[in-house]
Amino acid sequence: MAVLDNDTITTALEGLPGWELHGDAIRREFTFDGFLDAVAFITRLAPLAEEANHHPELTNVYATVTVVLTTHDEGGITQKDLDLAGAINAVV
């Protein structure tokens, strides 16, 4: 899968609320009411990532989960990242 150019990524991010370009990745921070809600979100996200065979970088600090998507095999952002970002937004 080909790495997308910045114009394509920028246009796609307009339709993905909360996601931002972060180097060669896209990133979104989610804040929940507490730790258990944050972990529950990660649990809902995991099957989506597994189904897509595309696994995000996840950081959890108390009630905040940061998700970073990049296609490491390709060295940048691909359609796989945008698709998974959309699926993640749908479970929030």
ZAMARGU-4260 file (C-alpha; in steps of 0.2 Angstrom, whole numbers, plus 5000, padded with zeros to 4 digits):
<rodrens>
0) 5000/5000/5000 | 5007/5017/4995 | 5011/5031/5007 | 4999/5046/5004 | 5005/5063/5000
5) 5002/5078/5012 | 4988/5085/5002 | 4978/5069/5002 | 4981/5067/5020 | 4976/5084/5024
10) 4960/5083/5014 | 4956/5066/5022 | 4959/5073/5040 | 4945/5086/5037 | 4933/5071/5038
15) 4941/5063/5053 | 4937/5075/5068 | 4950/5075/5081 | 4964/5068/5071 | 4980/5078/5067
20) 4995/5075/5056 | 5010/5071/5068 | 5026/5069/5058 | 5024/5053/5048 | 5008/5048/5058
25) 4991/5053/5062 | 4987/5056/5080 | 4972/5058/5091 | 4970/5060/5110 | 4954/5054/5119
30) 4949/5059/5136 | 4937/5049/5146 | 4928/5051/5163 | 4940/5040/5172 | 4953/5026/5170
35) 4940/5012/5168 | 4932/5021/5154 | 4949/5024/5145 | 4953/5005/5146 | 4936/5000/5140
40) 4939/5011/5125 | 4955/5002/5121 | 4946/4986/5123 | 4933/4991/5110 | 4947/4997/5099
45) 4957/4981/5099 | 4945/4970/5088 | 4944/4984/5075 | 4963/4985/5074 | 4964/4966/5074
50) 4951/4964/5060 | 4961/4977/5050 | 4977/4968/5054 | 4984/4986/5058 | 4989/4989/5075
55) 4990/5007/5082 | 5002/5014/5095 | 4992/5016/5111 | 4996/5026/5126 | 4985/5027/5142
60) 4988/5039/5156 | 4974/5038/5168 | 4958/5044/5158 | 4968/5049/5142 | 4971/5037/5128
65) 4982/5043/5114 | 4981/5034/5097 | 4995/5035/5084 | 4993/5027/5067 | 5006/5025/5054
70) 5010/5011/5042 | 5027/5006/5048 | 5030/4993/5033 | 5028/5008/5021 | 5036/5021/5031
75) 5022/5033/5032 | 5003/5036/5032 | 4993/5025/5020 | 4974/5022/5017 | 4975/5009/5031
80) 4978/5022/5044 | 4964/5033/5038 | 4952/5019/5037 | 4956/5013/5055 | 4955/5031/5061
85) 4937/5032/5054 | 4933/5015/5062 | 4940/5021/5079 | 4930/5037/5078 | 4914/5027/5075
90) 4916/5018/5092 | 4919/5034/5103
</rodrens>
